[in-house]
């Protein structure tokens, strides 16, 4: 799908003099080869790639500032790039421009273990950070699946499996340094754990997808690695039973670290792919963090709830090798899905609804897929009411893509009608702009436009994202 | 102290025609008596009162919209008012204008117990809400001490004793309805527990002190009332010892619900006031929430940490009457302080620093007070690095007030030099505007001004707050 856009490319002369100035300043940090430009648009999204005109490999905040200043002079777009694992076209360059690749800004500047925070550059990936922190008994809990850059995760307000206990990127950032549209730097906060000093600039940039400024440094919260981790699994006859058990667990305050739903189709795919013999009905997988006694108590408490909600055999363990076995289906979920239709592309999407509506939303979505003859098992971060479909499509078959797009559209409408959101964690990018007005109303979207115009009057920061044309 | 301001009052004719239009629309909901106007400026702050020209008792969102529209026509300021318990002059009317009193907008619109959220009007107070929720086994955890309105707590980004476990107002709001400067209504979110759909408008208004819009409805997160609550107390020889114990407790992941520090002067005041016989050294008071087994384990784990950090006798209990006895000193802290100098006014302030710097900050602050001959015991939400001074002052003695202001100034500078903030939970209001630039830099404050100008171009929404003149 080519996203519609009223954006116009900069005039050829403006672009040429920008590239000349960038070449003079950046030497071989500036790359204009077609292969590299295409790499920066061919990402994990199913939306058609739109490569930038050039890529700068930034090494420092000063580099970001200079790219922005040089581009601002000629009204040329600037698109920040982390690892390219976003799913809604966030790194596409619909009006061309200069991509700032931040992966080499991957220094861990300071770890304050007493304060449970650290200061990092935006290109640090979550796995690299957690590897670095392990010896100190600390970890950063946000896990969106991909080994994304933490700057990118902040920009798309990412979350993932651990969010039910540890929150999303929104909840785990203390302060940012951000390069403004005029190249100046803003500091949005301090290392104090809380503050009521003025407008919340930090949260203005978290989830803004690089359209209001480019994050050049993050101060993020860390946690102590739990003494014990336990895993548990339980099959249910119905999605409703699994959701009821989740609701009760959260209401009674069991601090589950992860609680994942696999629908029957997903379990079936996992049985086939990973040679498992799970009952082919909805499955809940859980993880508990705490002391030995705490995880034992939490597991047992959940076991009783599961039983009350019609769950089948309940298994839990804190032995690492058994945990891996129990969670095998979840770990392999992505590849199990891909195995259902080799060669197809995955059209990934997510929605999020109040948890009381989750069962209904999942069941209606399953029916819709069945009617359409589309393949997409469902995996859900069910403690948050958030679930994912990865439709396996032949993107070159217009008829099939039309069916898929109709499905995506109804999925969003269904979630919004249940007081939910068109995206729990993937962001708006290009793919979901058309759903914003229905979700929040024209006045809210108008205010977003007002903010964008005030902060980036030239519209050079990642133009064509979030705000509908 | 009269806050400096370059604000000008509206022209008398503009004000007169505004009041005329308001009288026609609102009848006896409009009050212009001097007594009532003064009540809306005489709040818990020590800053000089600046009454509005009139007060409208709003009953509905439409009322708020109509006040804003009528005032906008003539450029007359609008000041939202909850319970008047803010501490930095947030409800003063430095340029006159119309106060919108929201206390009668106190309906609980919906409680969604399965989703752990509820929808309320801004005038609902936290105690009223918790009383309403109790039968359903739910509670709203933010407790700033005063029985503030939840709209006001959102506007000042309030927090308090429970924040170490449950977060601040920032972390507990799902969505807002806000009346814009032109009277239109914005919806900032849905009831989904997380979303990455566009700019974070919710957090733009949380902590904005009514300067960007007036909150007319809130969707907030609730929690299940814990099965068991345990209290604990432990004296330490030094503030450093108490802080080290706190750091270790948080690092090892003990989910303390409250952890409060009383310095030696505060304990001494409490002994005198409440006839206690606590050792007159720094005291930590804690609360644990969970199952019987959990709170027992948490209490014991903390007891061991306290011992390791040089704590004295450690006492814990989950029996309600014993909990009250253990926490007696904290419950009476405010009145114990007032008892130290009957008739004096309390000049209340707060700062927040990274927890690793807390002991140093408290000790230096104690020395400063001693040198100046000022009286102010210290109470701290020590798990967050946040602490409070309530200087007992004769506000009519200019020399004493000068000393007090010098102290406040150094306290903020000290906290900021330690990478902390000038206010953890009281907000900026009028009293702390002069500290914003030092904390975040001129570029960040410039961006706050850009936001304010874009959203409220006439500067009618609570003018003279947050942004330095």
Interface residues (C-beta under 8 A of the other chain):
Chain A: X112 X113 X114 X115 X116 X117 X137 X156 X157 X158 X159 X163 X167 X168 X170 X171 X180 X184 X185 X186 X187 X188 X189 X190 X191 X192 X193 X194 X195 X196 X197 X198 X199 X200 X201 X203 X204 X206 X207 X208 X212 X223 X224 X226 X227 X247 X250 X251 X252 X253 X255 X289 X290 X291 X293 X294 X297 X301 X352 X353 X354 X355 X356 X384 X385 X386 X415 X416 X419 X420 X421 X422 X423 X424 X425 X426 X427 X428 X432 X435 X436 X439 X440 X441 X443 X444 X445 X447 X448 X450 X451 X453 X454 X455 X466 X467
Chain B: X112 X113 X114 X115 X116 X117 X137 X156 X157 X158 X159 X163 X167 X168 X170 X171 X180 X184 X185 X186 X187 X188 X189 X190 X191 X192 X193 X194 X195 X196 X197 X198 X199 X200 X201 X203 X204 X206 X207 X208 X212 X223 X224 X226 X227 X247 X250 X251 X252 X253 X255 X289 X290 X291 X293 X294 X297 X301 X352 X353 X354 X355 X356 X384 X385 X386 X415 X416 X419 X420 X421 X422 X423 X424 X425 X426 X427 X428 X432 X435 X436 X439 X440 X441 X443 X444 X445 X447 X448 X450 X451 X453 X454 X455 X466 X467
